Amino acid sequence: MGTVPVGRKKRADTTGGPQTFRSPTAVVVWWVWLLFAAANLIDLAIRGRDHLSLVAVAILLLATGVAYVTAQRPRIVADGSGITVVNPLRDHRIGWANVTKVDLADLLRVHCRGQDREKIIHAWAVHYSRRRKLAAETRARRRAASGRPSLGAFALGGGRRDLGFGSPAGAETSSAEAEAEQIVRVLSEYVTAARAEEIWADGTVDIAGAGAGTQVEPAGDAAADLRAAGSLEPLTSTWDRKALLTLFIPALILLVVALV
């Protein structure tokens, strides 16, 4: 469900820029709907001459707005300083130092420090089905127990090579769930790196294997560098005006047309 392959480095500034994660399926749905809506609008503009045609146009515009905010907008953007979660109507921005954990439920979740308690941001861009993954793993175990080769194995030169991630169940896991787990691993690397930098900035660090009391003092500007990089940025959530207008204006047009 992401656009960044496994193996990318954890710091965006070393990979040439921010990393964006979104659902390829949602993008396809958006473009298919856009072509469908455009074709129907052209047809209505040429042949529609009655009140029902105006209602149909208004409905198409409203449906296009819904498709935009639910399929085209949602994404996750990770850069060297923090993570931006773009949901249908709201944007959330958190510095890496304030992210405590990234995990999966039905959606990808970003746990972050709040003023009085931990907050959880759900990312619409990454969906995850535990039931579907469990079903795939169950099928893989049954196939292995019956002695039949899994889809993750093939013969090469008389031998057998496993293409799964260490187990037949890994090969059977659906690609959507596998990519969601991959995204969590990549984002968790950002969190781990930010935590290490924060510890380094906060105080001295013991050297493994060195004698007692042997320590390395962090650079005096380490904390300032973290602040300058934006890693200490607190959670900020904002409503997206464009997304709201994309829904409000077609809904208003539909209401006016329906009442006239």
Secondary structure as the mmCIF struct_conf table of DSSP 4:
data_model
#
loop_
_struct_conf.conf_type_id
_struct_conf.id
_struct_conf.beg_label_comp_id
_struct_conf.beg_label_asym_id
_struct_conf.beg_label_seq_id
_struct_conf.end_label_comp_id
_struct_conf.end_label_asym_id
_struct_conf.end_label_seq_id
BEND BEND1 THR A 3 VAL A 4
TURN_TY1_P TURN_TY1_P1 VAL A 6 GLY A 7
BEND BEND2 LYS A 10 LYS A 10
HELX_RH_3T_P HELX_RH_3T_P1 ALA A 12 THR A 14
TURN_TY1_P TURN_TY1_P2 THR A 15 GLY A 16
BEND BEND3 GLY A 17 GLY A 17
STRN STRN1 GLN A 19 PHE A 21
HELX_RH_AL_P HELX_RH_AL_P1 PRO A 24 ARG A 47
BEND BEND4 ASP A 50 ASP A 50
HELX_RH_AL_P HELX_RH_AL_P2 HIS A 51 ALA A 67
HELX_RH_PI_P HELX_RH_PI_P1 TYR A 68 GLN A 72
BEND BEND5 ARG A 73 ARG A 73
STRN STRN2 ARG A 75 ALA A 78
BEND BEND6 GLY A 80 SER A 81
STRN STRN3 GLY A 82 VAL A 86
BEND BEND7 PRO A 88 LEU A 89
STRN STRN4 ARG A 90 GLY A 95
HELX_RH_3T_P HELX_RH_3T_P2 TRP A 96 ASN A 98
STRN STRN5 VAL A 99 LEU A 104
BEND BEND8 ALA A 105 ASP A 106
STRN STRN6 LEU A 107 ARG A 113
BEND BEND9 GLN A 115 ARG A 117
STRN STRN7 GLU A 118 HIS A 127
HELX_RH_AL_P HELX_RH_AL_P3 ARG A 130 SER A 146
TURN_TY1_P TURN_TY1_P3 GLY A 147 GLY A 147
HELX_LH_PP_P HELX_LH_PP_P1 ARG A 148 SER A 150
TURN_TY1_P TURN_TY1_P4 LEU A 151 GLY A 152
STRN STRN8 ALA A 153 LEU A 156
TURN_TY1_P TURN_TY1_P5 GLY A 157 GLY A 158
STRN STRN9 GLY A 159 ASP A 162
BEND BEND10 GLY A 164 SER A 167
HELX_RH_AL_P HELX_RH_AL_P4 PRO A 168 GLU A 172
BEND BEND11 THR A 173 THR A 173
HELX_RH_AL_P HELX_RH_AL_P5 SER A 175 ASP A 202
BEND BEND12 GLY A 203 GLY A 203
STRN STRN10 VAL A 205 ASP A 206
HELX_LH_PP_P HELX_LH_PP_P2 ILE A 207 ILE A 207
TURN_TY1_P TURN_TY1_P6 ALA A 208 GLY A 209
BEND BEND13 ALA A 210 ALA A 210
HELX_LH_PP_P HELX_LH_PP_P3 GLY A 211 GLY A 211
TURN_TY1_P TURN_TY1_P7 ALA A 212 GLY A 213
STRN STRN11 GLN A 215 VAL A 216
HELX_LH_PP_P HELX_LH_PP_P4 GLU A 217 ALA A 219
TURN_TY1_P TURN_TY1_P8 GLY A 220 ASP A 221
HELX_RH_AL_P HELX_RH_AL_P6 ALA A 222 ALA A 229
TURN_TY1_P TURN_TY1_P9 GLY A 230 LEU A 232
HELX_LH_PP_P HELX_LH_PP_P5 GLU A 233 LEU A 235
STRN STRN12 THR A 236 TRP A 239
HELX_RH_AL_P HELX_RH_AL_P7 ARG A 241 LEU A 259
#
